[in-house]
Amino acid sequence: MSQAGVDSDYTDGSNLMEKLAVKYREYMPSPALSPYVECYWARTANPLGATGQDTHRVVPDGCIDIVVEFDARTLEASGQIVAGHSDRASLVGAMSRPLIVNAGPEICFVGVRFKPGKAIQFLGVNAGDLTDQSIALGEIWRRDGVGLESRLSEQRGIGGRLGLLHQALLEKLKHKKDDDPYIEALVGLILRRRGAVSIEALTKYAGISRQHIARKFDRHVGISPKLFCRVIRFQDLMTTIKRARRIDWATTALEFGYYDQAHMISDFKEFSGVTPASFAAIG
């Protein structure tokens, strides 16, 4: 898929065997939340029983996520809640650079990925204040966030945790403010054109100034419209590389609107930490 937010988690070449052992799965949101939520997702522990740190790289996708970290041993139906490792719920803002996550093989993650520009309806904060940040959900939702973490820790499985997140969002949905029509239209245009939109085209399309657009993106998306376009183009390129058997890099660079191959490599490395060829080798 060319849209942001789908399977943006991968492991670099030095941890290829661990990548093969990790299970990542996405779940569709309910009809009530589908206008706002891209997906629910789960990244389960290494089933091969490997020891040591599991390192994976999360790349920018233009989205804001709620991420819950918990101990995999609580997945066992007959197991006990692991003492000293309560569920930790965090809010991860839109990213401008890759994030390296190190976790032991017993750690699992579940989360909610909001569609670009839709998270603040549930969070009540400026998206720009969250950019490249991971903040405890309790700091944003206050008592509601702390209470949610407590209830999450009482669950033993992925389904129960995702169910609690779903219910929390439905409750917030009752009090949400109206959507911003400009952001919905502008983000939709950028996604349809896979990031190939100039700022001049955005101002003409919306009929407002570039400064006005920039303020709206800071409020709702968390990154500038220009950076958001670059991230969406990178996501589309990454998906193309995953699916391709052979790639002519020079031709691909021109097809995606880069000045040349060197520009494409530089842009891809900025967002992923690896070159396109290295990413292609990972598969």
N, C-alpha and C positions, 0 to 999 in steps of 0.2 A: 504493500500500500504506500501511496505517496504522501499521505497526511502525516502530520506530526503525532507523536505519542504512541506509536505502535511498535512494540518490541525494541525499545531504544536501549536495552541493557545487553552488553556483550562483554566477553572476557578477552583480554589480549593474548597474543600467541604464547607467552610464557606460561599461561595457565590453561592451555587448550584441553588437557585431560579433565581438569576441573570443570571447564565449560560443558563438556560432554556429559558430565554427571549431574549438572544442575538442571532442575526442571522449572521452567517459567511458563505460566499459563495466564491467559486473560479471560475475563468474564464480562458479558454484556450487562449494562445497567438496566434497571426497570424502565418502562415507558415514561414514568413521571420524571425520572432523573436523566434520561437519555439526551435531552437538549443541553445538559450541563456537564455530564460525565462521559469521558471517552471510554473508560473501561474500569473495572476492578481488576486487580492482578495479584498473583501470588508467585513468589520465588522460594521454592522449598529447598530444604537442606540437601547436602550431597548424599545421594542414596548409596554410594559406593563405600561409605564409611571412612572417607579420607580424614586424616588428621591435619592439624595446622591451620593456617589462615587461608581462607578462600577470598581471592582478590577478583573483583569485577569492576568494570568501567561503565559508568552511566553517562550518556552523552546528552547534549541539549536537544529538546524537542519542542520548546515553546510552551510547555505545559507546567502546571503547578500540581503537586501530588501531596496527599496525606499518606505517610508511610508508617506502618506498625512493625516493629521488630520484636520477635519473641523466640523462645527456646524451642527447638524442634522436638525435644523430649516430651513436651506437653501435647504433642499430636497423638501419642499412644493412648488408646482408649482406657487402659488400665493403669496408666502412669499417674504420678502426682505432679502438681504444679511445682516447678523447680524453684526452690527457695533462693532468694537473692537476685532473681532475674524476672522482674515484672515486665509486662509488655510496655514498650516505649513508643508513644505515638508522636510523630514529628510532622511538621509542615515543611516541605521542600519547595522553594520558589523556582521560578523559571531560571534556567541556567544559561550562562554565556560561555562556559568552558566545561570540559569533562570533569567528572567527579569520580575519584577512585575510592571504592568502598572495600574495607577489609573486615571480614567477619569469620568467626570460627565455623567449622562445618556443622555445628549444632544450631546455628542461627538461621531462622526463616524470616521472610518479609511478606506482608500483604499490604495492599494499598489501594488508593483511589486516585486515578489520573483524571483531572478535570480537562475539559476542552479549553483551548486557548481563549483567554478573555472571560471565562465563566466562573473561575474559582472565587472571586471576591464577593459574589452574591451570597456565598456561604460563610465567608471568613470575616467580612467587615473591615478589612484592612487594605491599605494601598499595596497593590501587587509589586510596585517598584521597591518597596521596603523589604521584600522577601527575596529579591534576586540574588542568586548564588548563596542563599542562606538555608540552613536547616534549623528550625525553631521548634521547641516543644509545643505541642498542640495546646497544652494547658495555658501557655502564655497568650494564645490567641482567643481560645474559647473559654478561658478562665475556668470557672467551676464546672462547666459542661465538659471541658476537655479533661480535667482531672478525674471526673466521674466516669468518663468513657474509658480512660486507661484502666481504672479499677475493674470495670466490668469486662474489659478485654482480657485481663489477667485471669478471670474465672473461666474462660473458654479453653477447650483442649484441641480444637481443630480449626482449620482454615475457614470452613463454612460458617461457623459460629462467629468468628471475628469479622468476616466480611458482612455478615448479617447485622452485626452491631453498627458497623460503619454505615451501612445502608439506612438503618433506622435513624441514625444521628443526622444524616443528610436530609432525610424526609422531614424531620422535625425542623431543621433549619430552613427548608424550602417553604414552610408555612409563613416565614417572616421575611423572605427575600424581597429586595427592592426590584423595580423594573429594570429590564436589560437595557443596555445602551445600544440604540439602533445603529449608531455610527460604527462602533466596534464590531458588532455582529456582521455588518456589511463589509467592512474593511478586511477583517480576518477571513471571512468567506471568500473574498476576491483573491487574497494572497494564497489561500489553500488551493483554490481552483486553478490558479496559474502556477502552482508549485513553486512559489517564491519569486517568480520572474515578473516583478512589478516594481516600477520606479516610484520614488516618493512623489514626483510630479504627477504620475498617473493616479496615485492615491488621492492627492489633493483635488484633482479634477473630478474624480469619481465621487468623492464625498462632498465636494463643494465647500470645504472649510480649509483653513490655512494649515501649513505643515506644523506650525507650533501647536495648534489646537489638536492635531492628530497625535503629535508626540506626547502631549499631556494625557490624552485618552489612553494611549498605549502604556504609559507609565502607571496609570491608575488601574487598568484592567488586565494587561498582559504581563507587565513587569520588565519588558525590554523594549527598545526603540523599534519603530516599524521597519527601519532598515535592517537591524540585526535580526528581527523576526523573519524577514524575507530570506536572509542568508541561512538561518537555521532551517527553514522549511525546504530550501533548495538542498542543503546538506542532507536532510532526512531523505529526500527523494533520491539523491545520488547514492546514499548508503543502501537504500532498498534496491536500486538498480544493480549495484555491485553484487549484492547478495544473490540476486536471481540470475545474473549473467554467467555464461560459461566462459566466454572470452570477451575481453574488453580492449578496444582501441582507445587508449587514454586521451590522445590528442583530439580525436573526433568527439569523444564523450565530453571533454571540456567545452568544446564549442557548442555542442547540443544543449548543455546546461547553462550557457550564457556566461561562462568564464572568459576572461581575456585570452588566456592560453592555458596550457597544461600546468605550468608552474603555479599559476594563480589558483587553480583547482586544488593542487596538492597542498598549498599553503593553507587554504580555507578549510579543507578537510582535516588537516592535522591540527588546526586551531580548535576545532570542535570535538575531535575524537582522541587526539594524542598520538595517532598513528597515521601513516600515509595511506592513500587509497589502495596501493598495491599490497601493503601489509595486511590491511583489513580484508582484501579479497583472498589472501592466502589462508586466513583464519577460516573462511567459508561461512 
